[in-house]
Amino acid sequence: MVSQTRYRTIVLSDIHLGSKHSKVHEVLGFLSSFSCEKLILNGDIIDGWQLRKSQKYWSEKNTQFIKKIISKIVKEQTDVVYVRGNHDDFLDKIVPFAFPNIQVVKDYMLESNGKRYFVLHGDVFDNITVNMRWLAMIGDVGYNFLLNLNRIYNYFRIKRGKPYFSLAQHMKQKVKSAVSYISDFEKELVRLTKHKHCSGVICGHIHSPANCYYGDIHYLNSGDWVESLSALVEDAQGNWSVLHYQTVPAEVEAVFA
């Protein structure tokens, strides 16, 4: 059995349980391989938008994910913070909610080595999501089409012995409007972070993992488990890094098989 690597904090976001594109098998392997003092589920963990349309993609592995979180709370004494996202906006009915070792919130303030990080999903800065929900739904349909194409493309890549490649991520990096949107999103969050008098911001939402600085503001994005298969981890010294599924050590990756 592979021993767990322990972190002070792990941040996961955009798992989209209930969507056929969710890489729940991989994230279950991740959670089995790593432990932490605090686990932040930073929005869009459950895809309420998809589940309102159909529940046919809610599998046993999705239920296993919920059980895994409960197991970490009970057996590993992990503190869990669930930050509401736009796809799991059904949580609006109960936030803020607190119970021993778990809380459900709209945003969160994380203390790390004398620094304060403002934690939020990030959809509050997406005008389409906030103000034009019907248009966001149309965009969601287009995005799902791209992910369907991505599944077919990677099926043939794997058959030829090639590694997983995200078409959606590639297009985000190449399409000018997408690059501009991500840049504007990051800058807006940095401005908010300065207003909150924090040292850094931790977000998700745009499925683009990041660990960088805008001036003296530390910008962190946990990515997703649909395209990039990534998470944020903080070690015992307060150092942050992005951990990708593809870069997990070989002895740990065996657990995922």
Phi and psi restraints in degrees (value plus and minus 20) as a CYANA .aco file:
   2 VAL   PHI     -99.0   -59.0
   2 VAL   PSI     110.0   150.0
   3 SER   PHI     -92.6   -52.6
   3 SER   PSI     128.7   168.7
   4 GLN   PHI    -100.3   -60.3
   4 GLN   PSI     119.1   159.1
   5 THR   PHI    -104.9   -64.9
   5 THR   PSI     112.5   152.5
   6 ARG   PHI    -126.5   -86.5
   6 ARG   PSI     115.2   155.2
   7 TYR   PHI    -139.6   -99.6
   7 TYR   PSI     139.0   179.0
   8 ARG   PHI     -89.8   -49.8
   8 ARG   PSI     -66.3   -26.3
   9 THR   PHI    -158.2  -118.2
   9 THR   PSI     119.2   159.2
  10 ILE   PHI    -144.8  -104.8
  10 ILE   PSI     115.7   155.7
  11 VAL   PHI    -140.2  -100.2
  11 VAL   PSI     103.3   143.3
  12 LEU   PHI    -140.0  -100.0
  12 LEU   PSI     125.5   165.5
  13 SER   PHI    -169.4  -129.4
  13 SER   PSI     145.4   185.4
  14 ASP   PHI      33.0    73.0
  14 ASP   PSI      32.5    72.5
  15 ILE   PHI    -103.9   -63.9
  15 ILE   PSI     -51.1   -11.1
  16 HIS   PHI      37.6    77.6
  16 HIS   PSI      30.0    70.0
  17 LEU   PHI     -78.7   -38.7
  17 LEU   PSI     114.1   154.1
  18 GLY   PHI      82.3   122.3
  18 GLY   PSI     -29.7    10.3
  19 SER   PHI    -120.6   -80.6
  19 SER   PSI     124.7   164.7
  20 LYS   PHI     -88.9   -48.9
  20 LYS   PSI     -33.8     6.2
  21 HIS   PHI    -111.0   -71.0
  21 HIS   PSI     -25.8    14.2
  22 SER   PHI     -86.7   -46.7
  22 SER   PSI     110.2   150.2
  23 LYS   PHI    -111.3   -71.3
  23 LYS   PSI      42.3    82.3
  24 VAL   PHI     -88.2   -48.2
  24 VAL   PSI     -52.1   -12.1
  25 HIS   PHI     -80.1   -40.1
  25 HIS   PSI     -64.9   -24.9
  26 GLU   PHI     -88.1   -48.1
  26 GLU   PSI     -61.7   -21.7
  27 VAL   PHI     -90.6   -50.6
  27 VAL   PSI     -49.7    -9.7
  28 LEU   PHI     -84.6   -44.6
  28 LEU   PSI     -61.4   -21.4
  29 GLY   PHI     -82.5   -42.5
  29 GLY   PSI     -61.0   -21.0
  30 PHE   PHI     -79.6   -39.6
  30 PHE   PSI     -69.1   -29.1
  31 LEU   PHI     -86.3   -46.3
  31 LEU   PSI     -46.4    -6.4
  32 SER   PHI     -97.4   -57.4
  32 SER   PSI     -42.2    -2.2
  33 SER   PHI    -116.8   -76.8
  33 SER   PSI     -37.5     2.5
  34 PHE   PHI    -150.1  -110.1
  34 PHE   PSI     127.6   167.6
  35 SER   PHI    -144.9  -104.9
  35 SER   PSI     145.6   185.6
  36 CYS   PHI    -179.1  -139.1
  36 CYS   PSI     141.3   181.3
  37 GLU   PHI     -95.2   -55.2
  37 GLU   PSI     -59.6   -19.6
  38 LYS   PHI    -152.4  -112.4
  38 LYS   PSI     111.0   151.0
  39 LEU   PHI    -135.9   -95.9
  39 LEU   PSI      98.8   138.8
  40 ILE   PHI    -124.6   -84.6
  40 ILE   PSI      98.1   138.1
  41 LEU   PHI    -116.8   -76.8
  41 LEU   PSI      79.2   119.2
  42 ASN   PHI    -114.9   -74.9
  42 ASN   PSI      36.2    76.2
  43 GLY   PHI      69.3   109.3
  43 GLY   PSI     130.6   170.6
  44 ASP   PHI      37.1    77.1
  44 ASP   PSI      15.5    55.5
  45 ILE   PHI     -92.5   -52.5
  45 ILE   PSI     -68.2   -28.2
  46 ILE   PHI    -125.7   -85.7
  46 ILE   PSI     110.7   150.7
  47 ASP   PHI    -110.1   -70.1
  47 ASP   PSI      65.6   105.6
  48 GLY   PHI     -83.1   -43.1
  48 GLY   PSI     -51.8   -11.8
  49 TRP   PHI     -80.9   -40.9
  49 TRP   PSI     -65.2   -25.2
  50 GLN   PHI     -88.5   -48.5
  50 GLN   PSI     -61.2   -21.2
  51 LEU   PHI     -88.2   -48.2
  51 LEU   PSI     -47.7    -7.7
  52 ARG   PHI     -87.1   -47.1
  52 ARG   PSI     -50.9   -10.9
  53 LYS   PHI    -102.6   -62.6
  53 LYS   PSI     -61.5   -21.5
  54 SER   PHI    -184.7  -144.7
  54 SER   PSI     124.4   164.4
  55 GLN   PHI    -126.2   -86.2
  55 GLN   PSI      -6.4    33.6
  56 LYS   PHI     -90.0   -50.0
  56 LYS   PSI     -37.4     2.6
  57 TYR   PHI    -118.2   -78.2
  57 TYR   PSI     -13.1    26.9
  58 TRP   PHI    -102.6   -62.6
  58 TRP   PSI      86.6   126.6
  59 SER   PHI    -123.2   -83.2
  59 SER   PSI     155.9   195.9
  60 GLU   PHI     -81.5   -41.5
  60 GLU   PSI     -53.4   -13.4
  61 LYS   PHI     -85.9   -45.9
  61 LYS   PSI     -52.4   -12.4
  62 ASN   PHI     -82.4   -42.4
  62 ASN   PSI     -63.7   -23.7
  63 THR   PHI     -85.2   -45.2
  63 THR   PSI     -56.9   -16.9
  64 GLN   PHI     -81.3   -41.3
  64 GLN   PSI     -54.5   -14.5
  65 PHE   PHI     -81.9   -41.9
  65 PHE   PSI     -66.4   -26.4
  66 ILE   PHI     -80.3   -40.3
  66 ILE   PSI     -63.0   -23.0
  67 LYS   PHI     -83.7   -43.7
  67 LYS   PSI     -56.8   -16.8
  68 LYS   PHI     -83.6   -43.6
  68 LYS   PSI     -60.8   -20.8
  69 ILE   PHI     -84.1   -44.1
  69 ILE   PSI     -64.0   -24.0
  70 ILE   PHI     -82.4   -42.4
  70 ILE   PSI     -60.5   -20.5
  71 SER   PHI     -81.4   -41.4
  71 SER   PSI     -60.6   -20.6
  72 LYS   PHI     -85.5   -45.5
  72 LYS   PSI     -56.9   -16.9
  73 ILE   PHI     -86.6   -46.6
  73 ILE   PSI     -66.5   -26.5
  74 VAL   PHI     -99.9   -59.9
  74 VAL   PSI     -68.9   -28.9
  75 LYS   PHI    -107.9   -67.9
  75 LYS   PSI     -54.2   -14.2
  76 GLU   PHI    -123.3   -83.3
  76 GLU   PSI     -21.6    18.4
  77 GLN   PHI      36.0    76.0
  77 GLN   PSI      15.9    55.9
  78 THR   PHI     -97.7   -57.7
  78 THR   PSI     114.0   154.0
  79 ASP   PHI    -103.8   -63.8
  79 ASP   PSI     104.8   144.8
  80 VAL   PHI    -131.1   -91.1
  80 VAL   PSI     109.6   149.6
  81 VAL   PHI    -138.0   -98.0
  81 VAL   PSI      98.3   138.3
  82 TYR   PHI    -125.0   -85.0
  82 TYR   PSI      91.4   131.4
  83 VAL   PHI    -114.6   -74.6
  83 VAL   PSI     105.1   145.1
  84 ARG   PHI     -85.9   -45.9
  84 ARG   PSI     116.8   156.8
  85 GLY   PHI    -131.8   -91.8
  85 GLY   PSI    -192.5  -152.5
  86 ASN   PHI     -99.4   -59.4
  86 ASN   PSI     -52.4   -12.4
  87 HIS   PHI     -97.9   -57.9
  87 HIS   PSI     -39.8     0.2
  88 ASP   PHI    -132.2   -92.2
  88 ASP   PSI      21.8    61.8
  89 ASP   PHI     -89.8   -49.8
  89 ASP   PSI     -26.2    13.8
  90 PHE   PHI     -82.6   -42.6
  90 PHE   PSI     -37.9     2.1
  91 LEU   PHI     -91.5   -51.5
  91 LEU   PSI     -33.0     7.0
  92 ASP   PHI     -74.6   -34.6
  92 ASP   PSI     -46.9    -6.9
  93 LYS   PHI     -91.5   -51.5
  93 LYS   PSI     -38.7     1.3
  94 ILE   PHI    -141.1  -101.1
  94 ILE   PSI     -34.1     5.9
  95 VAL   PHI     -95.6   -55.6
  95 VAL   PSI     127.0   167.0
  96 PRO   PHI     -97.8   -57.8
  96 PRO   PSI     124.4   164.4
  97 PHE   PHI    -153.2  -113.2
  97 PHE   PSI     115.6   155.6
  98 ALA   PHI    -157.5  -117.5
  98 ALA   PSI     118.7   158.7
  99 PHE   PHI    -165.6  -125.6
  99 PHE   PSI     141.4   181.4
 100 PRO   PHI     -71.8   -31.8
 100 PRO   PSI     102.6   142.6
 101 ASN   PHI      53.3    93.3
 101 ASN   PSI     -17.2    22.8
 102 ILE   PHI    -168.9  -128.9
 102 ILE   PSI     119.8   159.8
 103 GLN   PHI    -162.0  -122.0
 103 GLN   PSI     127.8   167.8
 104 VAL   PHI    -137.3   -97.3
 104 VAL   PSI     102.3   142.3
 105 VAL   PHI    -159.7  -119.7
 105 VAL   PSI     147.5   187.5
 106 LYS   PHI    -106.0   -66.0
 106 LYS   PSI     -51.7   -11.7
 107 ASP   PHI    -174.3  -134.3
 107 ASP   PSI     152.5   192.5
 108 TYR   PHI    -172.0  -132.0
 108 TYR   PSI     128.5   168.5
 109 MET   PHI    -130.6   -90.6
 109 MET   PSI      96.5   136.5
 110 LEU   PHI    -123.0   -83.0
 110 LEU   PSI     105.9   145.9
 111 GLU   PHI    -112.6   -72.6
 111 GLU   PSI     107.5   147.5
 112 SER   PHI    -162.8  -122.8
 112 SER   PSI      89.0   129.0
 113 ASN   PHI      30.3    70.3
 113 ASN   PSI      26.7    66.7
 114 GLY   PHI      59.2    99.2
 114 GLY   PSI     -17.9    22.1
 115 LYS   PHI    -130.3   -90.3
 115 LYS   PSI     131.1   171.1
 116 ARG   PHI    -130.8   -90.8
 116 ARG   PSI     109.3   149.3
 117 TYR   PHI    -134.5   -94.5
 117 TYR   PSI     109.1   149.1
 118 PHE   PHI    -107.0   -67.0
 118 PHE   PSI     101.3   141.3
 119 VAL   PHI    -129.5   -89.5
 119 VAL   PSI     103.7   143.7
 120 LEU   PHI    -173.5  -133.5
 120 LEU   PSI     137.9   177.9
 121 HIS   PHI     -86.4   -46.4
 121 HIS   PSI     -66.7   -26.7
 122 GLY   PHI      97.0   137.0
 122 GLY   PSI     -28.9    11.1
 123 ASP   PHI     -87.2   -47.2
 123 ASP   PSI     -37.3     2.7
 124 VAL   PHI     -81.5   -41.5
 124 VAL   PSI     -41.7    -1.7
 125 PHE   PHI    -120.5   -80.5
 125 PHE   PSI      -8.2    31.8
 126 ASP   PHI    -123.4   -83.4
 126 ASP   PSI      78.0   118.0
 127 ASN   PHI     -80.0   -40.0
 127 ASN   PSI     -51.7   -11.7
 128 ILE   PHI     -85.9   -45.9
 128 ILE   PSI     -65.5   -25.5
 129 THR   PHI     -86.6   -46.6
 129 THR   PSI     -61.4   -21.4
 130 VAL   PHI     -98.3   -58.3
 130 VAL   PSI     -65.2   -25.2
 131 ASN   PHI    -123.8   -83.8
 131 ASN   PSI     -38.9     1.1
 132 MET   PHI    -153.9  -113.9
 132 MET   PSI      46.3    86.3
 133 ARG   PHI     -77.8   -37.8
 133 ARG   PSI     -57.9   -17.9
 134 TRP   PHI     -82.9   -42.9
 134 TRP   PSI     -57.1   -17.1
 135 LEU   PHI     -92.0   -52.0
 135 LEU   PSI     -54.7   -14.7
 136 ALA   PHI     -82.6   -42.6
 136 ALA   PSI     -57.6   -17.6
 137 MET   PHI     -83.6   -43.6
 137 MET   PSI     -60.2   -20.2
 138 ILE   PHI     -83.9   -43.9
 138 ILE   PSI     -62.8   -22.8
 139 GLY   PHI     -82.3   -42.3
 139 GLY   PSI     -55.7   -15.7
 140 ASP   PHI     -83.9   -43.9
 140 ASP   PSI     -57.5   -17.5
 141 VAL   PHI     -83.3   -43.3
 141 VAL   PSI     -65.6   -25.6
 142 GLY   PHI     -82.9   -42.9
 142 GLY   PSI     -60.2   -20.2
 143 TYR   PHI     -84.4   -44.4
 143 TYR   PSI     -61.1   -21.1
 144 ASN   PHI     -86.3   -46.3
 144 ASN   PSI     -53.5   -13.5
 145 PHE   PHI     -82.0   -42.0
 145 PHE   PSI     -63.9   -23.9
 146 LEU   PHI     -83.2   -43.2
 146 LEU   PSI     -58.8   -18.8
 147 LEU   PHI     -88.4   -48.4
 147 LEU   PSI     -54.8   -14.8
 148 ASN   PHI     -82.7   -42.7
 148 ASN   PSI     -63.3   -23.3
 149 LEU   PHI     -81.9   -41.9
 149 LEU   PSI     -58.5   -18.5
 150 ASN   PHI     -82.1   -42.1
 150 ASN   PSI     -59.5   -19.5
 151 ARG   PHI     -82.7   -42.7
 151 ARG   PSI     -63.7   -23.7
 152 ILE   PHI     -85.5   -45.5
 152 ILE   PSI     -64.8   -24.8
 153 TYR   PHI     -79.5   -39.5
 153 TYR   PSI     -65.1   -25.1
 154 ASN   PHI     -94.8   -54.8
 154 ASN   PSI     -44.8    -4.8
 155 TYR   PHI     -78.6   -38.6
 155 TYR   PSI     -65.3   -25.3
 156 PHE   PHI     -95.1   -55.1
 156 PHE   PSI     -50.3   -10.3
 157 ARG   PHI     -84.0   -44.0
 157 ARG   PSI     -65.8   -25.8
 158 ILE   PHI     -85.3   -45.3
 158 ILE   PSI     -58.5   -18.5
 159 LYS   PHI     -80.2   -40.2
 159 LYS   PSI     -49.4    -9.4
 160 ARG   PHI    -113.9   -73.9
 160 ARG   PSI     -13.1    26.9
 161 GLY   PHI      60.7   100.7
 161 GLY   PSI      -3.0    37.0
 162 LYS   PHI    -117.0   -77.0
 162 LYS   PSI     132.7   172.7
 163 PRO   PHI     -93.6   -53.6
 163 PRO   PSI     145.2   185.2
 164 TYR   PHI     -79.8   -39.8
 164 TYR   PSI     119.7   159.7
 165 PHE   PHI    -157.2  -117.2
 165 PHE   PSI     108.1   148.1
 166 SER   PHI    -111.6   -71.6
 166 SER   PSI      90.0   130.0
 167 LEU   PHI     -83.3   -43.3
 167 LEU   PSI     -60.0   -20.0
 168 ALA   PHI     -83.0   -43.0
 168 ALA   PSI     -64.0   -24.0
 169 GLN   PHI     -83.0   -43.0
 169 GLN   PSI     -61.4   -21.4
 170 HIS   PHI     -81.5   -41.5
 170 HIS   PSI     -62.6   -22.6
 171 MET   PHI     -87.2   -47.2
 171 MET   PSI     -56.1   -16.1
 172 LYS   PHI     -80.2   -40.2
 172 LYS   PSI     -55.0   -15.0
 173 GLN   PHI    -100.7   -60.7
 173 GLN   PSI     -37.7     2.3
 174 LYS   PHI    -125.5   -85.5
 174 LYS   PSI     -51.7   -11.7
 175 VAL   PHI    -100.1   -60.1
 175 VAL   PSI     103.8   143.8
 176 LYS   PHI     -77.4   -37.4
 176 LYS   PSI     -63.2   -23.2
 177 SER   PHI     -85.9   -45.9
 177 SER   PSI     -55.3   -15.3
 178 ALA   PHI     -89.1   -49.1
 178 ALA   PSI     -62.6   -22.6
 179 VAL   PHI     -81.2   -41.2
 179 VAL   PSI     -62.5   -22.5
 180 SER   PHI     -84.5   -44.5
 180 SER   PSI     -61.5   -21.5
 181 TYR   PHI     -82.0   -42.0
 181 TYR   PSI     -66.1   -26.1
 182 ILE   PHI     -82.4   -42.4
 182 ILE   PSI     -62.4   -22.4
 183 SER   PHI     -82.7   -42.7
 183 SER   PSI     -64.9   -24.9
 184 ASP   PHI     -84.4   -44.4
 184 ASP   PSI     -59.8   -19.8
 185 PHE   PHI     -79.3   -39.3
 185 PHE   PSI     -67.8   -27.8
 186 GLU   PHI     -83.8   -43.8
 186 GLU   PSI     -62.6   -22.6
 187 LYS   PHI     -86.0   -46.0
 187 LYS   PSI     -57.6   -17.6
 188 GLU   PHI     -83.7   -43.7
 188 GLU   PSI     -62.3   -22.3
 189 LEU   PHI     -86.9   -46.9
 189 LEU   PSI     -55.8   -15.8
 190 VAL   PHI     -84.7   -44.7
 190 VAL   PSI     -61.3   -21.3
 191 ARG   PHI     -82.5   -42.5
 191 ARG   PSI     -62.2   -22.2
 192 LEU   PHI     -83.5   -43.5
 192 LEU   PSI     -60.7   -20.7
 193 THR   PHI     -81.9   -41.9
 193 THR   PSI     -61.9   -21.9
 194 LYS   PHI     -82.8   -42.8
 194 LYS   PSI     -60.5   -20.5
 195 HIS   PHI     -83.7   -43.7
 195 HIS   PSI     -52.9   -12.9
 196 LYS   PHI    -102.3   -62.3
 196 LYS   PSI     -22.7    17.3
 197 HIS   PHI      38.9    78.9
 197 HIS   PSI      24.3    64.3
 198 CYS   PHI    -130.0   -90.0
 198 CYS   PSI     140.8   180.8
 199 SER   PHI    -105.4   -65.4
 199 SER   PSI     -42.4    -2.4
 200 GLY   PHI    -179.6  -139.6
 200 GLY   PSI     150.4   190.4
 201 VAL   PHI    -151.8  -111.8
 201 VAL   PSI     121.9   161.9
 202 ILE   PHI    -144.1  -104.1
 202 ILE   PSI     102.1   142.1
 203 CYS   PHI    -161.3  -121.3
 203 CYS   PSI    -197.3  -157.3
 204 GLY   PHI    -161.8  -121.8
 204 GLY   PSI    -146.1  -106.1
 205 HIS   PHI      56.2    96.2
 205 HIS   PSI     -69.5   -29.5
 206 ILE   PHI    -114.7   -74.7
 206 ILE   PSI     -15.6    24.4
 207 HIS   PHI      37.8    77.8
 207 HIS   PSI      16.2    56.2
 208 SER   PHI    -152.6  -112.6
 208 SER   PSI      74.3   114.3
 209 PRO   PHI     -81.1   -41.1
 209 PRO   PSI     124.5   164.5
 210 ALA   PHI    -176.8  -136.8
 210 ALA   PSI     129.8   169.8
 211 ASN   PHI    -167.4  -127.4
 211 ASN   PSI      72.1   112.1
 212 CYS   PHI    -169.7  -129.7
 212 CYS   PSI     157.3   197.3
 213 TYR   PHI    -141.3  -101.3
 213 TYR   PSI     118.3   158.3
 214 TYR   PHI    -130.5   -90.5
 214 TYR   PSI      76.0   116.0
 215 GLY   PHI      46.5    86.5
 215 GLY   PSI    -142.0  -102.0
 216 ASP   PHI    -119.6   -79.6
 216 ASP   PSI     -13.4    26.6
 217 ILE   PHI    -116.5   -76.5
 217 ILE   PSI     105.7   145.7
 218 HIS   PHI    -106.0   -66.0
 218 HIS   PSI      95.6   135.6
 219 TYR   PHI    -122.5   -82.5
 219 TYR   PSI     103.0   143.0
 220 LEU   PHI    -147.6  -107.6
 220 LEU   PSI     111.1   151.1
 221 ASN   PHI    -149.3  -109.3
 221 ASN   PSI     108.6   148.6
 222 SER   PHI    -100.7   -60.7
 222 SER   PSI     -25.6    14.4
 223 GLY   PHI      56.9    96.9
 223 GLY   PSI    -150.5  -110.5
 224 ASP   PHI    -188.6  -148.6
 224 ASP   PSI     153.9   193.9
 225 TRP   PHI    -143.2  -103.2
 225 TRP   PSI      21.2    61.2
 226 VAL   PHI    -141.8  -101.8
 226 VAL   PSI     -63.2   -23.2
 227 GLU   PHI    -136.1   -96.1
 227 GLU   PSI     -81.2   -41.2
 228 SER   PHI    -105.5   -65.5
 228 SER   PSI     -40.5    -0.5
 229 LEU   PHI      31.3    71.3
 229 LEU   PSI      45.5    85.5
 230 SER   PHI    -157.9  -117.9
 230 SER   PSI     141.0   181.0
 231 ALA   PHI    -167.6  -127.6
 231 ALA   PSI     139.8   179.8
 232 LEU   PHI    -119.0   -79.0
 232 LEU   PSI     118.1   158.1
 233 VAL   PHI    -151.9  -111.9
 233 VAL   PSI     122.5   162.5
 234 GLU   PHI    -139.1   -99.1
 234 GLU   PSI     106.3   146.3
 235 ASP   PHI    -104.7   -64.7
 235 ASP   PSI    -198.6  -158.6
 236 ALA   PHI     -85.4   -45.4
 236 ALA   PSI     -41.4    -1.4
 237 GLN   PHI    -111.4   -71.4
 237 GLN   PSI     -19.8    20.2
 238 GLY   PHI      67.5   107.5
 238 GLY   PSI      -7.1    32.9
 239 ASN   PHI    -105.9   -65.9
 239 ASN   PSI     113.5   153.5
 240 TRP   PHI    -123.5   -83.5
 240 TRP   PSI     126.9   166.9
 241 SER   PHI    -171.6  -131.6
 241 SER   PSI     139.0   179.0
 242 VAL   PHI    -114.7   -74.7
 242 VAL   PSI     106.5   146.5
 243 LEU   PHI    -129.8   -89.8
 243 LEU   PSI     100.3   140.3
 244 HIS   PHI    -117.7   -77.7
 244 HIS   PSI     126.8   166.8
 245 TYR   PHI     -76.2   -36.2
 245 TYR   PSI     -59.6   -19.6
 246 GLN   PHI     -88.1   -48.1
 246 GLN   PSI     -41.3    -1.3
 247 THR   PHI    -124.2   -84.2
 247 THR   PSI     -12.2    27.8
 248 VAL   PHI     -84.7   -44.7
 248 VAL   PSI     115.6   155.6
 249 PRO   PHI     -71.6   -31.6
 249 PRO   PSI     127.6   167.6
 250 ALA   PHI     -76.4   -36.4
 250 ALA   PSI     -59.3   -19.3
 251 GLU   PHI     -88.5   -48.5
 251 GLU   PSI     -45.8    -5.8
 252 VAL   PHI    -103.5   -63.5
 252 VAL   PSI     -58.2   -18.2
 253 GLU   PHI     -80.3   -40.3
 253 GLU   PSI     -46.5    -6.5
 254 ALA   PHI     -81.7   -41.7
 254 ALA   PSI     -48.6    -8.6
 255 VAL   PHI     -86.4   -46.4
 255 VAL   PSI     -49.2    -9.2
 256 PHE   PHI     -94.8   -54.8
 256 PHE   PSI     -39.9     0.1
